[in-house]
């Protein structure tokens, strides 16, 4: 069973335009197509004319290298690049590094002074020990002179360095003989004395009788006794001071001993000054250390 057709479908159209042939493309399509053609033509023409206008070399199709376009000079200059750092020039240290370097230098200098001062003190002690005997001490003095080249006390010891100076023990052993000669010389009556006085003096030169127990008074034997006690205690300088009270004849007899004793006193005085200076320098340097 078939359905009856719709009357509207069976009725023919009344508009004549609907019976005409339909167009494939409209006006808008052709307008867009014409615009594309014009733009393409302008692009091709511009590509061919731009090298002539700008001065750039045309592209070589065989090499495949694209031309480099030369930009017009607008009077603008590029800023100059900063020069590369000079690696050979030394870099200036910072303030902190400079202060640290100064601190290290000061410590090193202080340590050097301390070592030198300590070495000088040890050398002075060795010299003092060497001078206690009667032998030479030139080696010890030369070692100290290298550490204290400007010391006047060290230079003053040079005349005694090779031969040495008599020790206190040697001077004490020699004193009795020298004092006996001084006692005999003190009793010499001289040309003004009588026969008996000159005879007693001659006999006393054979057998010396000196009063060693008497230490008071101004008699030559008393002066010699006090000097003998000072020598026994090691006070050579004190003994020399006491011997100044002897009469001229006795003093002349004691002159050889006094000359040797003066050498000992001079050496002891200079050595004591050297040791004091060396110890003082060591103390001062130690106080300067931080």
C-alpha positions as CSV (number, residue, x, y, z in Angstrom):
1,X,0.0,0.0,0.0
2,X,1.4,3.3,-1.2
3,X,1.0,6.7,0.5
4,X,-0.7,9.5,-1.4
5,X,1.7,12.3,-2.6
6,X,1.7,15.6,-0.8
7,X,-0.1,18.2,-2.9
8,X,2.6,20.8,-2.1
9,X,5.2,18.6,-3.8
10,X,3.1,18.2,-6.9
11,X,2.5,21.9,-7.4
12,X,5.1,23.5,-9.8
13,X,7.1,26.6,-8.6
14,X,5.8,29.9,-9.7
15,X,9.3,31.8,-9.6
16,X,10.9,31.8,-13.0
17,X,14.4,32.2,-11.5
18,X,14.1,28.8,-9.9
19,X,13.9,27.3,-13.4
20,X,17.3,28.9,-14.5
21,X,20.9,27.3,-14.2
22,X,22.5,27.6,-10.8
23,X,26.0,29.4,-10.7
24,X,29.0,27.3,-9.4
25,X,30.8,30.3,-7.6
26,X,29.5,33.6,-6.4
27,X,30.9,37.2,-6.8
28,X,32.6,37.1,-3.5
29,X,34.7,34.1,-4.4
30,X,36.0,35.8,-7.5
31,X,36.8,39.0,-5.7
32,X,38.9,37.1,-3.1
33,X,40.7,35.2,-5.9
34,X,41.5,38.4,-7.7
35,X,42.9,39.9,-4.5
36,X,45.2,36.9,-3.9
37,X,46.6,37.2,-7.5
38,X,47.3,40.9,-7.0
39,X,49.1,40.3,-3.7
40,X,51.2,37.5,-5.2
41,X,52.2,39.7,-8.2
42,X,53.2,42.6,-5.9
43,X,55.3,40.2,-3.8
44,X,57.1,38.8,-6.8
45,X,57.8,42.3,-8.1
46,X,59.0,43.5,-4.7
47,X,61.4,40.5,-4.4
48,X,63.0,41.3,-7.7
49,X,63.2,45.1,-7.2
50,X,64.3,45.2,-3.5
51,X,68.0,44.2,-4.2
52,X,68.3,47.1,-6.6
53,X,66.7,49.6,-4.2
54,X,68.6,48.5,-1.1
55,X,72.0,47.7,-2.8
56,X,72.1,44.1,-1.6
57,X,73.5,41.5,-4.0
58,X,70.9,39.2,-5.6
59,X,70.7,35.6,-4.4
60,X,72.7,33.1,-6.3
61,X,70.4,30.2,-7.0
62,X,73.3,27.9,-7.8
63,X,75.2,28.5,-4.5
64,X,72.1,28.6,-2.3
65,X,73.5,31.6,-0.3
66,X,70.9,34.1,0.6
67,X,71.8,37.8,0.0
68,X,72.6,39.9,3.1
69,X,70.5,42.9,3.3
70,X,72.3,46.2,3.9
71,X,70.5,48.3,6.4
72,X,70.5,52.0,5.8
73,X,72.9,54.1,7.9
74,X,70.7,56.1,10.2
75,X,73.6,57.9,12.0
76,X,73.4,55.7,15.0
77,X,76.6,54.1,16.4
78,X,76.8,51.0,18.5
79,X,78.3,51.5,22.0
80,X,81.9,50.4,22.3
81,X,82.4,47.0,24.0
82,X,84.2,47.2,27.3
83,X,87.9,46.2,27.1
84,X,88.6,42.7,28.3
85,X,90.1,42.4,31.8
86,X,93.9,42.5,31.9
87,X,94.8,39.1,33.4
88,X,98.5,40.0,33.7
89,X,97.8,43.0,36.0
90,X,97.8,42.0,39.7
91,X,94.5,42.4,41.5
92,X,94.4,44.9,44.4
93,X,93.7,43.1,47.6
94,X,90.8,44.1,49.8
95,X,91.2,46.1,53.0
96,X,90.6,42.9,55.0
97,X,93.2,41.0,53.2
98,X,95.7,43.9,53.5
99,X,95.1,44.1,57.2
100,X,95.5,40.3,57.6
101,X,98.8,40.4,55.6
102,X,100.1,43.2,57.8
103,X,99.1,41.2,60.9
104,X,100.9,38.1,59.7
105,X,104.0,40.2,58.8
106,X,104.0,41.8,62.3
107,X,103.7,38.4,63.9
108,X,106.6,37.0,61.8
109,X,108.8,40.0,62.6
110,X,107.9,39.7,66.3
111,X,108.8,36.0,66.3
112,X,112.1,36.8,64.6
113,X,113.0,39.4,67.2
114,X,112.0,37.1,70.0
115,X,114.2,34.2,68.6
116,X,117.1,36.6,68.2
117,X,116.7,38.0,71.7
118,X,116.5,34.6,73.2
119,X,119.6,33.4,71.3
120,X,121.5,36.5,72.5
121,X,120.5,35.8,76.1
122,X,121.7,32.2,75.8
123,X,125.0,33.3,74.1
124,X,125.5,35.8,77.0
125,X,125.1,33.1,79.5
126,X,127.6,30.9,77.7
127,X,130.0,33.8,77.6
128,X,129.6,34.4,81.3
129,X,130.4,30.8,82.1
130,X,133.4,30.7,79.8
131,X,134.9,33.8,81.4
132,X,134.8,32.4,84.9
133,X,138.0,30.4,84.2
134,X,141.4,31.7,83.2
135,X,141.3,30.4,79.6
136,X,140.4,32.2,76.4
137,X,136.7,32.9,75.5
138,X,137.1,34.2,71.9
139,X,134.7,31.6,70.4
140,X,131.9,32.5,72.8
141,X,132.5,36.2,72.3
142,X,132.4,35.8,68.5
143,X,129.0,34.0,68.7
144,X,127.6,36.7,70.9
145,X,129.0,39.4,68.6
146,X,127.0,38.0,65.7
147,X,123.8,38.5,67.7
148,X,124.7,41.8,69.3
149,X,127.0,43.5,66.8
150,X,126.4,47.1,68.1
151,X,127.1,46.3,71.8
152,X,129.9,48.4,73.2
153,X,130.3,45.9,76.1
154,X,131.0,43.1,73.6
155,X,133.7,45.2,71.9
156,X,135.2,46.0,75.3
157,X,135.8,42.3,75.9
158,X,137.9,41.7,72.8
159,X,141.3,42.6,74.3
160,X,140.7,39.8,76.9
161,X,139.2,37.1,74.6
162,X,142.3,35.4,73.4
163,X,144.3,35.4,76.6
164,X,141.5,35.3,79.1
165,X,141.6,36.8,82.5
166,X,142.8,35.3,85.8
167,X,140.0,33.5,87.7
168,X,139.0,34.3,91.2
169,X,140.5,31.1,92.5
170,X,143.8,31.9,90.8
171,X,143.9,35.4,92.3
172,X,143.1,34.0,95.8
173,X,146.0,31.5,95.5
174,X,148.3,34.3,94.4
175,X,147.3,36.8,97.1
176,X,149.2,35.3,100.0
177,X,152.5,35.5,98.2
178,X,151.9,39.0,97.0
179,X,150.7,40.1,100.4
180,X,153.8,38.7,102.0
181,X,156.0,40.8,99.7
182,X,153.9,43.9,100.4
183,X,154.3,43.3,104.1
184,X,158.1,43.0,103.8
185,X,158.2,46.1,101.6
186,X,156.1,48.1,104.2
187,X,158.7,47.4,106.9
188,X,161.7,48.6,104.8
189,X,163.4,51.3,106.8
190,X,165.1,52.7,103.8
191,X,168.4,54.6,103.8
192,X,167.3,56.5,106.9
193,X,167.0,53.4,109.1
194,X,169.6,52.2,111.4
195,X,171.6,49.1,111.2
196,X,169.4,47.1,113.4
197,X,166.3,48.2,111.4
198,X,167.9,47.2,108.2
199,X,169.0,43.8,109.7
200,X,165.4,43.0,110.9
201,X,164.1,43.9,107.4
202,X,166.7,41.6,105.8
203,X,165.8,38.8,108.2
204,X,162.0,39.3,107.5
205,X,162.6,38.8,103.8
206,X,163.9,35.3,104.6
207,X,161.1,34.4,107.1
208,X,158.0,36.3,106.5
209,X,155.9,37.1,109.6
210,X,152.6,38.8,108.7
211,X,149.9,39.5,111.2
212,X,146.9,38.0,109.4
213,X,144.5,38.1,112.4
214,X,144.5,41.8,112.8
215,X,141.9,43.5,110.6
216,X,141.5,46.8,112.3
217,X,143.6,49.8,112.0
218,X,145.7,51.4,109.3
219,X,148.8,49.2,109.6
220,X,149.8,47.5,106.3
221,X,149.2,44.1,107.8
222,X,145.7,45.1,108.8
223,X,144.9,46.4,105.3
224,X,146.3,43.3,103.8
225,X,144.2,41.1,106.2
226,X,141.0,42.9,105.2
227,X,141.9,42.6,101.5
228,X,142.6,38.9,102.0
229,X,139.2,38.3,103.5
230,X,137.5,40.1,100.6
231,X,139.4,37.9,98.1
232,X,138.4,34.8,99.9
233,X,134.8,35.8,99.5
234,X,135.3,36.4,95.8
235,X,135.0,40.2,96.1
236,X,138.0,41.2,93.9
237,X,136.8,44.7,93.3
238,X,136.4,45.2,97.1
239,X,139.9,43.9,97.7
240,X,141.3,46.4,95.2
241,X,139.5,49.2,97.0
242,X,141.0,48.2,100.3
243,X,144.5,48.0,98.9
244,X,144.5,51.7,98.1
245,X,145.3,52.3,101.8
246,X,148.7,50.7,101.6
247,X,151.8,52.8,101.8
248,X,153.7,53.4,98.5
249,X,156.3,50.7,99.1
250,X,153.7,48.0,99.9
251,X,151.4,49.1,97.0
252,X,154.4,48.8,94.7
253,X,154.9,45.2,95.8
254,X,151.2,44.5,95.3
255,X,151.2,46.0,91.8
256,X,151.5,42.8,89.8
257,X,148.6,41.2,91.6
258,X,146.5,44.3,91.4
259,X,147.1,44.4,87.6
260,X,145.8,40.9,87.2
261,X,142.9,41.5,89.5
262,X,141.9,44.6,87.4
263,X,141.6,42.3,84.4
264,X,139.2,40.1,86.3
265,X,137.1,43.0,87.4
266,X,137.0,44.5,83.9
267,X,135.8,41.2,82.4
268,X,133.2,40.6,85.1
269,X,131.9,44.1,84.7
270,X,131.5,43.9,80.9
271,X,130.0,40.4,81.0
272,X,127.4,41.5,83.6
273,X,126.5,44.5,81.4
274,X,126.1,42.2,78.4
275,X,123.9,39.7,80.3
276,X,121.7,42.5,81.6
277,X,121.3,44.0,78.2
278,X,120.4,40.7,76.6
279,X,117.9,39.8,79.3
280,X,116.3,43.3,79.1
281,X,116.0,43.0,75.3
282,X,114.3,39.6,75.7
283,X,111.8,41.0,78.2
284,X,111.0,44.0,76.0
285,X,110.4,41.8,73.0
286,X,108.2,39.4,74.9
287,X,106.0,42.3,76.1
288,X,105.6,43.5,72.6
289,X,104.1,40.2,71.4
290,X,100.3,40.2,71.2
